Amino acid sequence: MEPVALVRRNRRSAPQTVAEFEKWLARKKTDANYEFVRGRIIKKPPMKQEELFIARFLMRAFAKTQLYQQGAELLSEGDAYVDTFRKRIPDLAIFTDEQIREAKFGKRFMPPLAIEILSDSESQNDVLEKVQDYFDAGVQLVWYIAPKQQKIYAYYSPDEIKVFKGRDLCSAAPVVPDFQFVIDDLFKA
């Protein structure tokens, strides 16, 4: 009996960089959102309908700011590039007019303010890793909104956090000083 030669299939290796990941994603032809973190492809569920009141409230409050008047936008689920090996998709983020204009020409960037809505499936490690990624990329402020607890956890650095609840006035200063509101008003929206 002659030995059987094993044929090895030419399998594509898993993406290792954001560029490789985006090529993989283009071939996948899906509308689903995926984050990419150091070789891990993480499916990101879209914002839930029961969270839309948060997005609407924040977008309307942001529309009253000077930064909005200068062309900035508070957008949902836009790509946020950390580095060559990490890409996140915040639930909401402020993008400046300059960033929006430069994106048209392929420039990649991180927003100055990233907003996440805490989901039941996120662990504390998931939250801390995401916050660290945002600050590694130059974000100046991260809000983690916890709808069930009716709180906002404002991260000014990975190690500096302030919790806003009830009648507290939450402000996006120093990023957007006039983007502020009372926490109770957000959850009554």
MDTraj code that builds the backbone (N, CA, C; nanometers):
import mdtraj as md
import numpy as np

residues = "MET GLU PRO VAL ALA LEU VAL ARG ARG ASN ARG ARG SER ALA PRO GLN THR VAL ALA GLU PHE GLU LYS TRP LEU ALA ARG LYS LYS THR ASP ALA ASN TYR GLU PHE VAL ARG GLY ARG ILE ILE LYS LYS PRO PRO MET LYS GLN GLU GLU LEU PHE ILE ALA ARG PHE LEU MET ARG ALA PHE ALA LYS THR GLN LEU TYR GLN GLN GLY ALA GLU LEU LEU SER GLU GLY ASP ALA TYR VAL ASP THR PHE ARG LYS ARG ILE PRO ASP LEU ALA ILE PHE THR ASP GLU GLN ILE ARG GLU ALA LYS PHE GLY LYS ARG PHE MET PRO PRO LEU ALA ILE GLU ILE LEU SER ASP SER GLU SER GLN ASN ASP VAL LEU GLU LYS VAL GLN ASP TYR PHE ASP ALA GLY VAL GLN LEU VAL TRP TYR ILE ALA PRO LYS GLN GLN LYS ILE TYR ALA TYR TYR SER PRO ASP GLU ILE LYS VAL PHE LYS GLY ARG ASP LEU CYS SER ALA ALA PRO VAL VAL PRO ASP PHE GLN PHE VAL ILE ASP ASP LEU PHE LYS ALA".split()
xyz = np.array([
    [0.0845, -0.1160, 0.0000],
    [0.0000, 0.0000, 0.0000],
    [0.0900, 0.1236, 0.0000],
    [0.0583, 0.2144, -0.0914],
    [0.1376, 0.3370, -0.1010],
    [0.0893, 0.4376, 0.0019],
    [0.1845, 0.5184, 0.0553],
    [0.1424, 0.6196, 0.1525],
    [0.0551, 0.7250, 0.0852],
    [-0.0432, 0.7697, 0.1586],
    [-0.1346, 0.8717, 0.1080],
    [-0.0780, 1.0083, 0.1467],
    [-0.0637, 1.0907, 0.0475],
    [-0.0141, 1.2256, 0.0742],
    [-0.1284, 1.3098, 0.1295],
    [-0.1000, 1.3731, 0.2387],
    [-0.2013, 1.4604, 0.2965],
    [-0.1984, 1.5946, 0.2251],
    [-0.3131, 1.6383, 0.1838],
    [-0.3236, 1.7670, 0.1165],
    [-0.3680, 1.8699, 0.2196],
    [-0.2873, 1.9692, 0.2354],
    [-0.3210, 2.0752, 0.3303],
    [-0.3924, 2.1872, 0.2550],
    [-0.5072, 2.2200, 0.3033],
    [-0.5828, 2.3277, 0.2400],
    [-0.5168, 2.4614, 0.2711],
    [-0.5215, 2.5476, 0.1742],
    [-0.4657, 2.6809, 0.1917],
    [-0.5690, 2.7664, 0.2649],
    [-0.5714, 2.7523, 0.3964],
    [-0.6669, 2.8270, 0.4780],
    [-0.6119, 2.9641, 0.5125],
    [-0.6974, 3.0609, 0.5036],
    [-0.6557, 3.1954, 0.5414],
    [-0.6391, 3.1996, 0.6926],
    [-0.5350, 3.2647, 0.7372],
    [-0.5152, 3.2770, 0.8808],
    [-0.6042, 3.3883, 0.9348],
    [-0.6290, 3.3831, 1.0631],
    [-0.7131, 3.4836, 1.1271],
    [-0.6459, 3.6202, 1.1174],
    [-0.7254, 3.7255, 1.1034],
    [-0.6684, 3.8595, 1.0954],
    [-0.5890, 3.8946, 1.2216],
    [-0.4789, 3.9640, 1.2014],
    [-0.3953, 4.0061, 1.3137],
    [-0.3901, 4.1575, 1.3284],
    [-0.4295, 4.2297, 1.2246],
    [-0.4296, 4.3758, 1.2287],
    [-0.5677, 4.4269, 1.1896],
    [-0.5921, 4.5528, 1.2183],
    [-0.7197, 4.6138, 1.1799],
    [-0.7368, 4.6084, 1.0281],
    [-0.6300, 4.6333, 0.9532],
    [-0.6382, 4.6299, 0.8063],
    [-0.6795, 4.4901, 0.7591],
    [-0.6184, 4.3859, 0.8136],
    [-0.6546, 4.2480, 0.7770],
    [-0.7985, 4.2183, 0.8195],
    [-0.8360, 4.2651, 0.9378],
    [-0.9724, 4.2455, 0.9870],
    [-1.0737, 4.3108, 0.8933],
    [-1.0449, 4.4334, 0.8485],
    [-1.1395, 4.5015, 0.7606],
    [-1.1508, 4.4322, 0.6251],
    [-1.0430, 4.3725, 0.5769],
    [-1.0509, 4.2923, 0.4538],
    [-1.1382, 4.1695, 0.4774],
    [-1.1182, 4.1040, 0.5920],
    [-1.1996, 3.9879, 0.6278],
    [-1.3468, 4.0279, 0.6339],
    [-1.3745, 4.1425, 0.6968],
    [-1.5115, 4.1896, 0.7128],
    [-1.5755, 4.2223, 0.5780],
    [-1.4983, 4.2792, 0.4869],
    [-1.5505, 4.3115, 0.3532],
    [-1.5908, 4.1840, 0.2788],
    [-1.5144, 4.0776, 0.2973],
    [-1.5486, 3.9491, 0.2325],
    [-1.6718, 3.8849, 0.2960],
    [-1.6940, 3.9121, 0.4233],
    [-1.8045, 3.8509, 0.4976],
    [-1.9400, 3.9023, 0.4496],
    [-1.9432, 4.0227, 0.3995],
    [-2.0664, 4.0829, 0.3466],
    [-2.1814, 4.0730, 0.4474],
    [-2.1671, 4.1457, 0.5564],
    [-2.2678, 4.1459, 0.6614],
    [-2.2932, 4.2882, 0.7083],
    [-2.4099, 4.3108, 0.7620],
    [-2.4426, 4.4408, 0.8200],
    [-2.4116, 4.4442, 0.9694],
    [-2.3712, 4.3313, 1.0253],
    [-2.3408, 4.3251, 1.1689],
    [-2.2163, 4.4081, 1.2002],
    [-2.2108, 4.4601, 1.3209],
    [-2.0946, 4.5346, 1.3673],
    [-2.0002, 4.4418, 1.4420],
    [-1.8732, 4.4589, 1.4155],
    [-1.7705, 4.3814, 1.4845],
    [-1.6604, 4.4752, 1.5311],
    [-1.6158, 4.4529, 1.6543],
    [-1.4973, 4.5212, 1.7038],
    [-1.3800, 4.4264, 1.6853],
    [-1.2615, 4.4812, 1.6833],
    [-1.1407, 4.4004, 1.6653],
    [-1.0398, 4.4425, 1.7705],
    [-0.9979, 4.3464, 1.8517],
    [-0.9054, 4.3755, 1.9605],
    [-0.7968, 4.2692, 1.9636],
    [-0.6793, 4.3066, 1.9141],
    [-0.5600, 4.2204, 1.9188],
    [-0.5884, 4.0767, 1.8744],
    [-0.6428, 4.0646, 1.7550],
    [-0.6683, 3.9329, 1.6977],
    [-0.8041, 3.8738, 1.7328],
    [-0.8773, 3.9342, 1.8239],
    [-1.0110, 3.8862, 1.8595],
    [-1.1161, 3.9639, 1.7822],
    [-1.2060, 3.8919, 1.7205],
    [-1.3187, 3.9526, 1.6500],
    [-1.4389, 3.9422, 1.7430],
    [-1.4936, 4.0576, 1.7806],
    [-1.6002, 4.0623, 1.8803],
    [-1.7264, 4.1171, 1.8148],
    [-1.8294, 4.0334, 1.8049],
    [-1.9554, 4.0803, 1.7474],
    [-2.0201, 4.1773, 1.8451],
    [-2.0568, 4.2933, 1.7944],
    [-2.1157, 4.3973, 1.8785],
    [-2.2629, 4.4103, 1.8420],
    [-2.3499, 4.3762, 1.9363],
    [-2.4926, 4.3903, 1.9051],
    [-2.5294, 4.5372, 1.8879],
    [-2.6266, 4.5646, 1.8016],
    [-2.6689, 4.7040, 1.7825],
    [-2.7402, 4.7555, 1.9075],
    [-2.7564, 4.8861, 1.9130],
    [-2.8290, 4.9467, 2.0230],
    [-2.9709, 4.8900, 2.0249],
    [-3.0182, 4.8570, 2.1434],
    [-3.1521, 4.8006, 2.1577],
    [-3.2567, 4.9114, 2.1504],
    [-3.3761, 4.8756, 2.1059],
    [-3.4820, 4.9758, 2.0956],
    [-3.5135, 5.0397, 2.2299],
    [-3.5035, 4.9616, 2.3374],
    [-3.5324, 5.0189, 2.4690],
    [-3.4236, 5.1151, 2.5165],
    [-3.3163, 5.1277, 2.4396],
    [-3.2099, 5.2239, 2.4709],
    [-3.2176, 5.3493, 2.3823],
    [-3.3078, 5.3493, 2.2874],
    [-3.3190, 5.4625, 2.1956],
    [-3.3499, 5.5938, 2.2667],
    [-3.4235, 5.5871, 2.3788],
    [-3.4550, 5.7100, 2.4519],
    [-3.3268, 5.7774, 2.5011],
    [-3.2251, 5.6978, 2.5342],
    [-3.0974, 5.7534, 2.5795],
    [-3.0306, 5.8268, 2.4639],
    [-3.0246, 5.7618, 2.3496],
    [-2.9616, 5.8237, 2.2321],
    [-3.0344, 5.9518, 2.1932],
    [-3.1659, 5.9480, 2.1903],
    [-3.2433, 6.0676, 2.1527],
    [-3.2179, 6.1815, 2.2497],
    [-3.2239, 6.1532, 2.3791],
    [-3.2024, 6.2570, 2.4795],
    [-3.0639, 6.3197, 2.4638],
    [-2.9611, 6.2348, 2.4510],
    [-2.8242, 6.2861, 2.4407],
    [-2.8031, 6.3648, 2.3113],
    [-2.8591, 6.3166, 2.2010],
    [-2.8442, 6.3879, 2.0733],
    [-2.9114, 6.5247, 2.0787],
    [-3.0276, 6.5309, 2.1417],
    [-3.0975, 6.6599, 2.1532],
    [-3.0236, 6.7553, 2.2464],
    [-2.9676, 6.7021, 2.3544],
    [-2.8903, 6.7873, 2.4460],
    [-2.7631, 6.8357, 2.3778],
    [-2.6990, 6.7484, 2.3019],
    [-2.5766, 6.7878, 2.2328],
    [-2.6045, 6.8938, 2.1260],
    [-2.7218, 6.8874, 2.0638],
    [-2.7573, 6.9832, 1.9590],
    [-2.7659, 7.1265, 2.0120],
    [-2.7678, 7.1444, 2.1425],
    [-2.7732, 7.2782, 2.2034],
    [-2.6336, 7.3337, 2.2334],
    [-2.5290, 7.2580, 2.2007],
    [-2.3934, 7.2994, 2.2370],
    [-2.3272, 7.3837, 2.1278],
    [-2.2252, 7.4552, 2.1707],
    [-2.1467, 7.5348, 2.0774],
    [-2.0705, 7.4444, 1.9793],
    [-2.0206, 7.3301, 2.0277],
    [-1.9466, 7.2389, 1.9403],
    [-2.0361, 7.1880, 1.8269],
    [-2.1623, 7.1619, 1.8584],
    [-2.2572, 7.1209, 1.7550],
    [-2.2743, 7.2330, 1.6526],
    [-2.2837, 7.3560, 1.7006],
    [-2.2980, 7.4709, 1.6103],
    [-2.1764, 7.4857, 1.5189],
    [-2.0614, 7.4319, 1.5628],
    [-1.9385, 7.4372, 1.4832],
    [-1.9248, 7.3167, 1.3901],
    [-2.0297, 7.2341, 1.3821],
    [-2.0292, 7.1239, 1.2863],
    [-2.0030, 6.9866, 1.3434],
    [-1.9792, 6.9749, 1.4724],
    [-1.9583, 6.8426, 1.5329],
    [-2.0914, 6.7681, 1.5408],
    [-2.0845, 6.6363, 1.5534],
    [-2.2049, 6.5538, 1.5618],
    [-2.1896, 6.4501, 1.6710],
    [-2.3002, 6.4138, 1.7329],
    [-2.3064, 6.2994, 1.8228],
    [-2.3696, 6.1890, 1.7403],
    [-2.2896, 6.0885, 1.7059],
    [-2.3333, 5.9829, 1.6144],
    [-2.3331, 5.8470, 1.6835],
    [-2.4158, 5.7581, 1.6334],
    [-2.4214, 5.6244, 1.6920],
    [-2.3414, 5.5246, 1.6082],
    [-2.2733, 5.4371, 1.6801],
    [-2.2047, 5.3203, 1.6256],
    [-2.1114, 5.3494, 1.5092],
    [-2.0293, 5.4512, 1.5245],
    [-1.9269, 5.4821, 1.4254],
    [-1.7950, 5.4164, 1.4628],
    [-1.7155, 5.3841, 1.3638],
    [-1.5845, 5.3234, 1.3883],
    [-1.4953, 5.4184, 1.4662],
    [-1.4212, 5.3631, 1.5608],
    [-1.3247, 5.4399, 1.6391],
    [-1.1954, 5.3581, 1.6425],
    [-1.0920, 5.4134, 1.5810],
    [-0.9669, 5.3402, 1.5651],
    [-0.8715, 5.3692, 1.6804],
    [-0.8307, 5.2637, 1.7501],
    [-0.7389, 5.2769, 1.8626],
    [-0.5957, 5.2787, 1.8112],
    [-0.5604, 5.1751, 1.7358],
    [-0.4266, 5.1615, 1.6781],
    [-0.4319, 5.0539, 1.5702],
    [-0.3179, 5.0035, 1.5290],
    [-0.3107, 4.9034, 1.4222],
    [-0.3787, 4.7725, 1.4600],
    [-0.3954, 4.7491, 1.5900],
    [-0.4454, 4.6201, 1.6368],
    [-0.5801, 4.6272, 1.7070],
    [-0.6393, 4.7478, 1.7155],
    [-0.7657, 4.7616, 1.7878],
    [-0.8582, 4.8626, 1.7194],
    [-0.9836, 4.8203, 1.7069],
    [-1.0888, 4.9072, 1.6539],
    [-1.2137, 4.8842, 1.7386],
    [-1.2677, 4.9904, 1.7907],
    [-1.3884, 4.9830, 1.8728],
    [-1.5042, 5.0522, 1.8024],
    [-1.6249, 5.0259, 1.8505],
    [-1.7446, 5.0908, 1.7984],
    [-1.8280, 5.1371, 1.9176],
    [-1.8070, 5.2610, 1.9622],
    [-1.8873, 5.3093, 2.0755],
    [-2.0345, 5.3202, 2.0371],
    [-2.1209, 5.3039, 2.1359],
    [-2.2646, 5.3176, 2.1089],
    [-2.2953, 5.4571, 2.0556],
    [-2.2322, 5.5581, 2.1151],
    [-2.2450, 5.6963, 2.0696],
    [-2.1087, 5.7618, 2.0847],
    [-2.0798, 5.8591, 2.0024],
    [-1.9530, 5.9299, 2.0137],
    [-1.9655, 6.0656, 1.9472],
    [-1.8901, 6.1598, 2.0002],
    [-1.8835, 6.2926, 1.9386],
    [-1.7690, 6.2913, 1.8387],
    [-1.7994, 6.3334, 1.7184],
    [-1.6984, 6.3488, 1.6141],
    [-1.6973, 6.4959, 1.5738],
    [-1.5799, 6.5550, 1.5714],
    [-1.5685, 6.6963, 1.5359],
    [-1.5926, 6.7149, 1.3865],
    [-1.6198, 6.8387, 1.3493],
    [-1.6381, 6.8717, 1.2080],
    [-1.5139, 6.8335, 1.1277],
    [-1.3965, 6.8623, 1.1822],
    [-1.2713, 6.8293, 1.1134],
    [-1.2568, 6.6779, 1.0937],
    [-1.2906, 6.5992, 1.1964],
    [-1.2819, 6.4540, 1.1839],
    [-1.3768, 6.4021, 1.0761],
    [-1.4963, 6.4551, 1.0744],
    [-1.5953, 6.4106, 0.9761],
    [-1.5468, 6.4437, 0.8343],
    [-1.4914, 6.5614, 0.8175],
    [-1.4388, 6.6005, 0.6857],
    [-1.3205, 6.5111, 0.6446],
    [-1.2294, 6.4836, 0.7377],
    [-1.1109, 6.4031, 0.7065],
    [-1.1458, 6.2555, 0.6838],
    [-1.2540, 6.2077, 0.7454],
    [-1.2960, 6.0687, 0.7262],
    [-1.3307, 6.0423, 0.5797],
    [-1.3794, 6.1432, 0.5141],
    [-1.4137, 6.1315, 0.3716],
    [-1.2926, 6.0900, 0.2884],
    [-1.1731, 6.1263, 0.3372],
    [-1.0494, 6.0958, 0.2648],
    [-0.9728, 5.9790, 0.3264],
    [-1.0411, 5.9022, 0.4123],
    [-0.9812, 5.7807, 0.4665],
    [-0.9016, 5.7968, 0.5942],
    [-0.8998, 5.9148, 0.6525],
    [-0.8266, 5.9327, 0.7788],
    [-0.9016, 5.8621, 0.8910],
    [-0.8261, 5.7971, 0.9770],
    [-0.8850, 5.7254, 1.0901],
    [-0.8527, 5.7989, 1.2190],
    [-0.9456, 5.7945, 1.3127],
    [-0.9297, 5.8728, 1.4341],
    [-1.0157, 5.8164, 1.5451],
    [-1.0015, 5.8755, 1.6611],
    [-1.0803, 5.8408, 1.7787],
    [-1.1554, 5.9658, 1.8217],
    [-1.2819, 5.9537, 1.8576],
    [-1.3581, 6.0709, 1.9018],
    [-1.3088, 6.1204, 2.0379],
    [-1.3315, 6.2483, 2.0698],
    [-1.2901, 6.2996, 2.2010],
    [-1.3769, 6.2472, 2.3158],
    [-1.5027, 6.2103, 2.2868],
    [-1.5943, 6.1566, 2.3873],
    [-1.6588, 6.0306, 2.3323],
    [-1.6431, 5.9200, 2.4042],
    [-1.7069, 5.7929, 2.3674],
    [-1.8106, 5.7603, 2.4740],
    [-1.9266, 5.7157, 2.4287],
    [-2.0364, 5.6828, 2.5203],
    [-2.0779, 5.5383, 2.4952],
    [-2.0814, 5.4615, 2.6020],
    [-2.1246, 5.3223, 2.5956],
    [-2.2464, 5.3048, 2.6850],
    [-2.3382, 5.2192, 2.6428],
    [-2.4530, 5.1825, 2.7246],
    [-2.4260, 5.0411, 2.7746],
    [-2.4195, 5.0270, 2.9050],
    [-2.3848, 4.8996, 2.9672],
    [-2.4887, 4.7937, 2.9332],
    [-2.4413, 4.6804, 2.8823],
    [-2.5326, 4.5702, 2.8514],
    [-2.5177, 4.4614, 2.9573],
    [-2.6199, 4.3789, 2.9685],
    [-2.6192, 4.2711, 3.0670],
    [-2.5058, 4.1723, 3.0438],
    [-2.4624, 4.1604, 2.9194],
    [-2.3598, 4.0604, 2.8870],
    [-2.2170, 4.1094, 2.9131],
    [-2.1993, 4.2382, 2.9432],
    [-2.0648, 4.2921, 2.9647],
    [-2.0170, 4.2664, 3.1072],
    [-1.8970, 4.2146, 3.1166],
    [-1.8361, 4.1949, 3.2481],
    [-1.7593, 4.3203, 3.2873],
    [-1.7183, 4.3260, 3.4127],
    [-1.6370, 4.4397, 3.4575],
    [-1.5067, 4.4445, 3.3796],
    [-1.4492, 4.3283, 3.3499],
    [-1.3254, 4.3242, 3.2702],
    [-1.3477, 4.3804, 3.1303],
    [-1.4637, 4.3493, 3.0693],
    [-1.4958, 4.4034, 2.9368],
    [-1.4994, 4.5560, 2.9412],
    [-1.5661, 4.6097, 3.0423],
    [-1.5786, 4.7552, 3.0556],
    [-1.4403, 4.8179, 3.0732],
    [-1.3618, 4.7640, 3.1651],
    [-1.2299, 4.8209, 3.1926],
    [-1.1375, 4.8117, 3.0720],
    [-1.1454, 4.7018, 2.9961],
    [-1.0629, 4.6878, 2.8758],
    [-1.1021, 4.7913, 2.7711],
    [-1.2321, 4.8100, 2.7548],
    [-1.2798, 4.9068, 2.6560],
    [-1.2403, 5.0489, 2.6958],
    [-1.2559, 5.0824, 2.8231],
    [-1.2170, 5.2152, 2.8718],
    [-1.0679, 5.2370, 2.8481],
    [-0.9854, 5.1372, 2.8785],
    [-0.8411, 5.1494, 2.8573],
    [-0.8100, 5.1721, 2.7096],
    [-0.8767, 5.0964, 2.6216],
    [-0.8555, 5.1135, 2.4774],
    [-0.8872, 5.2560, 2.4342],
    [-0.9990, 5.3095, 2.4815],
    [-1.0362, 5.4452, 2.4442],
    [-0.9295, 5.5463, 2.4868],
    [-0.8830, 5.5347, 2.6092],
    [-0.7820, 5.6301, 2.6562],
    [-0.6473, 5.6075, 2.5889],
    [-0.6137, 5.4829, 2.5568],
    [-0.4901, 5.4567, 2.4810],
    [-0.4915, 5.5310, 2.3482],
    [-0.6109, 5.5496, 2.2923],
    [-0.6242, 5.6142, 2.1616],
    [-0.6400, 5.7653, 2.1699],
    [-0.6483, 5.8189, 2.2901],
    [-0.6571, 5.9639, 2.3021],
    [-0.7933, 6.0200, 2.3363],
    [-0.8909, 5.9353, 2.3649],
    [-1.0201, 5.9859, 2.4084],
    [-0.9983, 6.0657, 2.5370],
    [-1.0740, 6.1724, 2.5521],
    [-1.0584, 6.2571, 2.6697],
    [-1.1604, 6.2260, 2.7786],
    [-1.2711, 6.1615, 2.7403],
    [-1.3783, 6.1316, 2.8353],
    [-1.4568, 6.0115, 2.7838],
    [-1.4894, 5.9200, 2.8756],
    [-1.5745, 5.8051, 2.8425],
    [-1.6899, 5.8038, 2.9412],
    [-1.8107, 5.7960, 2.8876],
    [-1.9281, 5.7765, 2.9725],
    [-1.9758, 5.6340, 2.9541],
    [-1.9961, 5.5647, 3.0646],
    [-2.0611, 5.4330, 3.0631],
    [-2.1958, 5.4539, 3.1299],
    [-2.3023, 5.4385, 3.0532],
    [-2.4374, 5.4610, 3.1042],
    [-2.4953, 5.3266, 3.1488],
    [-2.5423, 5.3221, 3.2723],
    [-2.6035, 5.2012, 3.3291],
    [-2.7531, 5.2270, 3.3453],
    [-2.8340, 5.1906, 3.2449],
    [-2.9778, 5.2226, 3.2496],
    [-3.0503, 5.1618, 3.3696],
    [-3.0196, 5.0385, 3.4044],
    [-3.0915, 4.9738, 3.5156],
    [-3.0642, 5.0425, 3.6484],
    [-2.9434, 5.0934, 3.6656],
    [-2.9076, 5.1634, 3.7888],
    [-2.9337, 5.3142, 3.7782],
    [-2.9653, 5.3602, 3.6588],
    [-2.9887, 5.5014, 3.6298],
    [-2.8698, 5.5865, 3.6765],
    [-2.7523, 5.5451, 3.6287],
    [-2.6278, 5.6133, 3.6617],
    [-2.5422, 5.6295, 3.5374],
    [-2.4542, 5.7288, 3.5427],
    [-2.3496, 5.7429, 3.4414],
    [-2.2162, 5.7371, 3.5139],
    [-2.1303, 5.6486, 3.4667],
    [-1.9944, 5.6378, 3.5172],
    [-1.9067, 5.7169, 3.4197],
    [-1.8560, 5.8294, 3.4665],
    [-1.7739, 5.9165, 3.3811],
    [-1.6271, 5.8879, 3.4106],
    [-1.5561, 5.8405, 3.3085],
    [-1.4135, 5.8116, 3.3205],
    [-1.3360, 5.9298, 3.2626],
    [-1.2526, 5.9906, 3.3463],
    [-1.1662, 6.1009, 3.3041],
    [-1.0268, 6.0488, 3.2704],
    [-1.0009, 5.9268, 3.3098],
    [-0.8816, 5.8489, 3.2760],
    [-0.9196, 5.7051, 3.3122],
    [-0.8368, 5.6078, 3.2769],
    [-0.8718, 5.4703, 3.3158],
    [-0.8813, 5.4527, 3.4678],
    [-0.8203, 5.5434, 3.5435],
    [-0.8174, 5.5300, 3.6893],
    [-0.8981, 5.6357, 3.7636],
    [-0.9529, 5.7334, 3.6920],
    [-1.0295, 5.8404, 3.7561],
    [-1.1734, 5.8350, 3.7072],
    [-1.2634, 5.8076, 3.8007],
    [-1.4035, 5.7899, 3.7655],
    [-1.4911, 5.8676, 3.8627],
    [-1.6008, 5.9196, 3.8096],
    [-1.7012, 5.9854, 3.8927],
    [-1.8362, 5.9272, 3.8530],
    [-1.9191, 5.9005, 3.9520],
    [-2.0511, 5.8430, 3.9274],
    [-2.1559, 5.9520, 3.9447],
    [-2.2424, 5.9658, 3.8434],
    [-2.3508, 6.0631, 3.8469],
    [-2.4828, 5.9880, 3.8580],
    [-2.5728, 6.0375, 3.9440],
    [-2.7039, 5.9745, 3.9619],
    [-2.8037, 6.0791, 4.0106],
    [-2.9309, 6.0465, 4.0027],
    [-3.0362, 6.1306, 4.0579],
    [-3.0349, 6.2731, 4.0065],
    [-3.0238, 6.3688, 4.0978],
    [-3.0287, 6.5110, 4.0635],
    [-2.8912, 6.5675, 4.0297],
    [-2.7882, 6.4805, 4.0190],
    [-2.6542, 6.5266, 3.9819],
    [-2.6559, 6.5875, 3.8420],
    [-2.5773, 6.6934, 3.8249],
    [-2.5592, 6.7548, 3.6943],
    [-2.4386, 6.6884, 3.6290],
    [-2.4620, 6.6162, 3.5229],
    [-2.3556, 6.5492, 3.4488],
    [-2.3086, 6.6426, 3.3379],
    [-2.1791, 6.6634, 3.3317],
    [-2.1222, 6.7536, 3.2324],
    [-2.0124, 6.6818, 3.1546],
    [-2.0018, 6.7131, 3.0270],
    [-1.8958, 6.6569, 2.9424],
    [-1.7720, 6.7461, 2.9424],
    [-1.7635, 6.8382, 3.0384],
    [-1.6444, 6.9226, 3.0504],
    [-1.5252, 6.8338, 3.0869],
    [-1.4086, 6.8608, 3.0376],
    [-1.3681, 6.9763, 2.9588],
    [-1.3862, 6.9565, 2.8074],
    [-1.4344, 6.8404, 2.7646],
    [-1.4475, 6.8123, 2.6209],
    [-1.5518, 6.9041, 2.5574],
    [-1.6699, 6.9054, 2.6148],
    [-1.7798, 6.9898, 2.5665],
    [-1.8461, 7.0509, 2.6903],
    [-1.7949, 7.1633, 2.7403],
    [-1.8422, 7.2197, 2.8668],
    [-1.9923, 7.2462, 2.8733],
    [-2.0541, 7.2821, 2.7611],
    [-2.1970, 7.3130, 2.7641],
    [-2.2852, 7.1920, 2.7314],
    [-2.2294, 7.0727, 2.7274],
    [-2.3059, 6.9486, 2.7120],
    [-2.3273, 6.8945, 2.8529],
    [-2.4419, 6.9309, 2.9094],
    [-2.4704, 6.8925, 3.0471],
    [-2.6202, 6.8755, 3.0669],
    [-2.6536, 6.7947, 3.1679],
    [-2.7942, 6.7652, 3.1968],
    [-2.8027, 6.6993, 3.3341],
    [-2.9223, 6.6993, 3.3903],
    [-2.9489, 6.6315, 3.5171],
    [-2.9790, 6.4851, 3.4853],
    [-2.9180, 6.3961, 3.5605],
    [-2.9317, 6.2523, 3.5347],
    [-3.0786, 6.2087, 3.5346],
    [-3.1569, 6.2528, 3.6319],
    [-3.2988, 6.2150, 3.6349],
    [-3.3707, 6.2524, 3.5057],
    [-3.3328, 6.3650, 3.4444],
    [-3.3967, 6.4064, 3.3195],
    [-3.3671, 6.3085, 3.2066],
    [-3.2467, 6.2525, 3.2056],
    [-3.2130, 6.1531, 3.1046],
    [-3.3032, 6.0313, 3.1154],
    [-3.3217, 5.9819, 3.2342],
    [-3.3968, 5.8570, 3.2502],
    [-3.5468, 5.8764, 3.2531],
    [-3.5932, 6.0003, 3.2594],
    [-3.7375, 6.0289, 3.2481],
    [-3.7757, 6.0553, 3.1033],
    [-3.6757, 6.0649, 3.0152],
    [-3.7004, 6.1026, 2.8754],
    [-3.7922, 6.0040, 2.8064],
])
top = md.Topology()
chain = top.add_chain()
for i, resn in enumerate(residues, 1):
    res = top.add_residue(resn, chain, resSeq=i)
    for name in ("N", "CA", "C"):
        top.add_atom(name, md.element.get_by_symbol(name[0]), res)
traj = md.Trajectory(xyz[None], top)
